[in-house]
Amino acid sequence: MLAHWPDLAGMIGVVAILIAYALLQAGRLRGDALTYQLMNAFGAFALIISLLYAFNLAAFVMETAWLVVSIYGIARGRRKRQEHR
């Protein structure tokens, strides 16, 4: 079975989110770490790209919310780091 590029983008997004979550659960990343937030944002973005080619409303809403929350986390972390300087 040959996957099309949107499927590959989606799978890469899934892997990024799952690795971030596994590292969080293993205590290797903190939930407020920039790396964790970036992995989630990248994963959600990649999944959204794949959903534009095989649309599913529920998955699109979930990944859009995941991306928005990740971006919020990145901005919040940046603000906290600037306050501590």
N, C-alpha and C positions, 0 to 999 in steps of 0.2 A: 504494500500500500504506500503510495507516494503522497506525502502531505504537501499542501499548498502553503505558500509563505504566510498567509494569515493564521493558519493552523499552527505553524511553527512559532510565530510570534506569541500566540496564546499559550502554547506549551512553555515557552521561555518565561512568560509572565507567571504562570502557575508555579513553576519551579522556583522563581525568585521569591514569591510570597511564602511558599512552603518552607524554603530554606530559612527565611527570616523568622518564621514562626518556630521552627525547630531550634534555631539558635537561641531564641528568646526563652523557650521552655528549658533548654539545657543550661541556661544561665550564662551563655557566652555573649549575649547582647542584652542591653537594657531596652525597655520599651520606649524610653525617651532618647535613645541614641540616634544620631544622624544616620548612621549606616542602616539601622533597622527601618527608619522612616523612608529612606531613599529606596531600599529594596522593595518595600510595599508600594511606594508610588510608581516605581518602574514597572513592577508586576501588574498593577492595576491598569496602567497606561497601555502596556502590551496586550492585556486582555481586551481592553476597549477597542484597540485597533483590530483585533481578530473579530470582535463582535460586529464591527461595521461591515464585515463581509458575510457573516452568518448571524444575523441579528436575533437576539433573544432579549426581550424587554426586562425580565426579572434580573438576568445576569448583568445587563447594561446598567440598571439602577444600582445594583450591588457594587459593581466595580467603579462606577462614578462616585458613589459615596465613599468607597475605600480610598480612592484617589484624593478626594476633597479632605478627608480626615488626615491622610498622610501629609498633604500639603500644609494643613493646619498645624500638625505636629512639628513639621520642619520649621515653619515660621515661629511657632512658640519657642522651640528650642533655640533658634537664632536670637530671639529677643532676650531670653534668659542668659545666653552666653554674653551678649552685649552689655547687659546690666551688671554682670560680674567682673567687667573689665575696669 
